[in-house]
């Protein structure tokens, strides 16, 4: 099943710290959002494998925008 890791606040995508094919654990940082010169960590809620990186550096993000897609086991 595919799940998304979404932006938790509006801002710019400062960086994505995972690549397609990487295994991630729940609570692991997958991306960073820059909001008013403050960097906010975006963490995965799921264990899984990165199937697609949607965001790239300096993309404008809104709350709920998908940043990374994960393939997770049920």
C-alpha positions in Angstrom: 0.0 0.0 0.0 1.3 3.5 -0.8 1.2 6.3 1.8 2.4 9.8 1.6 4.5 11.9 3.9 3.0 15.4 3.8 4.1 18.9 4.6 3.3 19.8 8.2 3.4 23.6 7.6 3.6 26.1 4.7 7.1 27.1 3.6 9.8 26.1 1.2 11.3 22.6 0.9 14.8 23.1 2.1 15.9 19.6 1.3 14.7 16.0 1.0 17.1 13.7 2.9 15.9 10.3 1.4 16.2 8.8 -2.0 14.0 6.5 -3.9 14.6 2.9 -2.7 15.7 4.0 0.8 14.1 2.2 3.7 12.6 4.5 6.4 11.3 3.9 9.9 8.4 5.7 11.6 9.8 8.9 13.2 12.7 9.2 10.7 13.3 12.6 9.1 12.6 12.5 5.4 12.5 16.2 4.5 13.1 19.7 5.9 10.8 22.7 5.4 12.1 26.2 5.8 9.5 28.6 7.2 10.5 32.2 8.1 14.2 31.2 8.4 13.4 28.3 10.7 14.0 24.7 9.6 11.3 22.2 10.5 11.9 18.5 10.3 9.2 16.4 8.4 9.2 12.9 9.8 7.6 9.7 8.4 4.6 8.3 10.3 5.2 4.8 8.7 7.9 2.2 8.2 8.4 1.6 4.5 10.4 2.1 1.4 10.6 5.4 -0.5 8.8 4.8 -3.8 8.8 8.4 -5.1 10.3 11.7 -4.1 7.8 14.4 -5.0 9.3 17.5 -3.6 12.6 19.1 -4.6 14.6 21.9 -3.1 12.9 25.3 -3.0 9.4 23.9 -3.9 6.7 26.0 -2.2 4.8 23.8 0.2 1.3 24.1 1.7 0.0 22.1 4.7 -0.8 18.6 3.5 1.1 18.7 0.2 2.7 15.3 -0.4 6.5 15.4 -0.2 7.5 11.7 -0.4 5.6 8.5 -1.2 6.3 5.3 0.7 5.4 1.7 0.0 4.3 0.3 3.3 3.3 -3.2 4.4 -0.1 -3.7 6.0 
